[in-house]
């Protein structure tokens, strides 16, 4: 583990076996980059990070793994995005993907295998999510993978809602001479959904258990009713495939969600995102979780190269 200067700031670099991880835990508790040094000395990027000239608008950079808290994607109140209605019936602002990704965090653990950081709510966060709570992000790095645990502790006198998630930007394709369509993704879902312009969940596309990664129907699709907690993608029959696990139960709750997304066919990344539930959970109640006063809930994901 070492500190490295980067565009006027300082990031932390971890070397664990052949894996190298880069992060700035104080800024959004964000993993920025993960690469593997292969046996022939070449480097494979697993989690994508772009070349930048400035860290202005760091939270908007398409790369790494932004933390989505307290809610995923866009929330709506009565058809209008950017808002949600709290349990007391008060309409409140809520940025897309929540506020954690552009919030400051206090690092409480920094060691050779990762970090733990606690959200420090700013005024915008307090206005959007007016509860007494502690939200922590804990990364643990290994030679061929990582785990990340979100923990929400309720210090309030009333239940607190949440439905958090991850936004992993995975490098794809990662092998020279291959295209995105040379990879397949296996998603053990029994149901797909999408979100309409008013925030409601609607029926998604019909997909097979295994699809080529360049199938446009995968974009902006929510995969639910998971028969197992693991999605795998990569070149069929070849080593180096990526496995993403949603939760610790072999069969997740029925509303646990994987999201597949990319902005266009030319993007050097493809996002496979494990979420606690689909977007707009406060309004639809689908995938909405409640933490009772004095209690704690956790959400754990794991990523491994196989």
N, C-alpha and C positions, 0 to 999 in steps of 0.2 A: 504494500500500500504506500502510495506517495502522492504528494501535492504537485500539481502541474499548472503553470500559468497558461491561460487561454483567453485571448481577446480581452485582456484587461481584467480578467477575473481569475479565480483559482478553482480548478476542479480536482477531484480525487480519482486516482487510477489504482485499480486492483489487478494483480496478476495471480491467478489461481490455476495452476497447471498450465495448460495451453490456452486458457481463456484470459482475455483482458477486458475489464469493465471500466467504463468512465461515467462519472456522475457528478452533479453539483447538488448534494442533498439539501442544502439550505434554500435552494430555489425550486420549489415545487416538488421536492423529494423525487427528482426526475432522474431515472437512468437514461443516459444519453446514447451510449454506444456499447456494443459487445462484439468482439471479434475473436476468432480462433486462429492460432498459428498451426498450420498443418505439418505433417511429417516431412514434406519436401521443402519446408521453409516458406511456402506461400501463405497468404493471409486470407481468411474468409470472413466477411462481415456477416454477422447474424442479425443484430439489431442495427438498423440503418441510422446514420446521422449525416446530414448534408455538410458540404463545405460552406462556411459562413465568413462574412467580413465583419459582422457586428453581432452583439448579443441583444440589441434592441428588440423588443417584442419576443423575448426568449420563449414565452409561453405559447406563441403561435407557430414555432418552428415545427415543421412536419418531419419528425424523427424521434428516435428514442422511445420512451414509454411514458407519456403524460398520465398523471394520476387523475381519474375522473371521480370527483366527490363534491357534494353528497349525492348527486344524481348524474346519470349518463345522458349524453347528447342533449337534445332540446326538450325542455319542459314547456308546458302550455297552461294557460288559464283561460277557459272559455274561448278557445280558438286562437288566442294571441300568444306567440312564442316569447321567450325571455322572462316568463313569470311562472310562479306556482302559488298555490293556495295552501297555507300552513294549516296544522290541525285545529287552530283557533278560528279559521275562516278568513284570515288576513291575506290579501294578495301581496306577494313579495317578489322582488326581482330575483332572477336566477340565470347567470350566464350559461351559455352552451357548455356542456361537460362540467358544470359546477365551477367552483372558485379555487380548488386546491392547486391546480396547475399554474396559477399566477400568484400564489400565496407564498409567504416566507415560512420556513420550517426551522425548528430548533433541533440540532443534532444531539441525540442522547447516547448514541453508541456509534463508534467508528473504529473498526478493527480490521484484521487481515481478511475477513470473510464477508464484509458488508457493512451496513449501517442501519440505524433506526432514527427516525426523525418525527417530531411532533409538530402538527400544524399550529401556527400562530395566527389566529384570525385577525384580519384587518377590519376596518370599519365597513367596507363593502360586504365582507363575509358575515359580519354580525347582523347587518341589515337583511341579508338574504336568508340567514339560517340562525334565528335568535334563540339558541339553546345553550345550556351549560354542558359542555362535553369535552372530550379529548380524542383527537383522531391521530393515529400514528401509522407510519409506513415503515415496514422492516424488510430490508433486502438481505438475503443470504446467498452468496455466490459459491459455485462449485466448479469443478474442472470442465464439466460439459453442460452446465445449466445454472438455473437460479430459481429461487422461490421468493415470493413477495407476499407479505401478510398485511392487510389493512385491519386495524382494530379501532372500533368506536366504543368508547366508554361513556355512559350516560350519568352525569353528575346532577341532572335536572330532577325536578319533581314530577315530570310528565314524560310519557313515551316520546322517543325521537325517531322520525322516519329517515331511511336512507336506501339507496340502491346504487352502489358504486361500481367501478370497473376500471379496466386497463385499456390502453390504446397502443399496443405494440406495433411499431413499424418494422416489419421484417424485410431484410434485403431479399429481393427476388427479381430476376434469377441471381443465383450466387455462383454458378459454375460457368466458366468461359465456354462460349459456343452454344449455350442453351438459351432458350426463350422461356418466358413465363408459361406458355402453353405446354412446355415439356414437363411441367410439374403437375401433380394432382393433389387434391385436398380431400381428406376423408373426414366427414362430419357426421357423427352418429345421432342426427336429429330426426325427429318424427314430425316436425312442424316448422314452417317458416312464416315470418311476418315482415311487414314493412310499416312505415309511418306515413300517414297522409299529411296534407298541408295544414290540417287543423290539430295535428298531434295524436290522432287516434290510430290504433293499430289495425292494420288490414291484412288480408291474406297475402302471403308472399309467393314466390315462384315455386314451381314443382322442380325439385332437385333430386338427383340420384345420390346414394351414400358416398359415391366417389365422383368428383367432377374435375376437369382440367382447370388449372388456376386462372386461365384466361377467359373462362366463361363469364360473360358480362352479367348474367343473372345473379352472380354472387355479390355484386356490388350493392351496398346498402341493404343487405338482407340480414335478418335476425333469425338465428337457428335455436329452437327450443325443443322441449320434450326429449332431452338428451338420454340416450340409452347407456352412455358411459360419459365420463368427465373429460375425455381426451380427444382432441383434434390433431391429426397428423398431416403434414404436407411436405412435398419434396418430389424428387425424381423416383418413379416406381422402381422398387427392387435395388436401389442404390443406397449406400450409407450416407449419413449426413442429413437425414430428414429431421424436421422440427416437430416436436410434440408439445402441445399446450394443454395444460390441465386446468379445468374450472372447478375449484373447490377440492375438498379432501375426500368426499364421499364417492365411491365407485360409480354410483348412479346419482347425479345431482338432483336437487328439487326440480319439479317440472317447469318452473319459470326461469331457471338458470339459462343464460343466453351466451352464445358465441355470435359475434358480429364479423362479417367479412366486408372489406372495403378497400378501394383504391380510387384515386381521382381520375385516372385514365390509363390507357394501355401502355403508355410510354414511361410511367412512373417507375423508378428503380426500387420500389418497395410495394409490399402487399400487407395489409393490416388484418391480423387475426386477433380479435379482442374478446377476452373473457369478461362477462358482466354478471352482476347479481341478478339482473332482470332487464327487460327491454326498456327503451326510453319512455319518458313521460310517466314514470311510475307513480308520482304523487297524484296524478289525475286519473289514470286508468286503473290504478291499484294493482296492476300486473307486475310482479317482481318487487313490490314494495315491502321492505323489511322494517320492523319496529324494535327498538332497543328500550326495554323497560327501565324505569328509574333504578339507579344503582347497579345496573347490569352492563355486561360487555358482549359485543358480537365481533367476530372476525371473519374475514374473507381471504382465503389463501389461493394463490395460483402458482403454478410451476411451469417452467419452460426448460426443455432439454433437447440437445442435439443427439440423435441416435445413429 
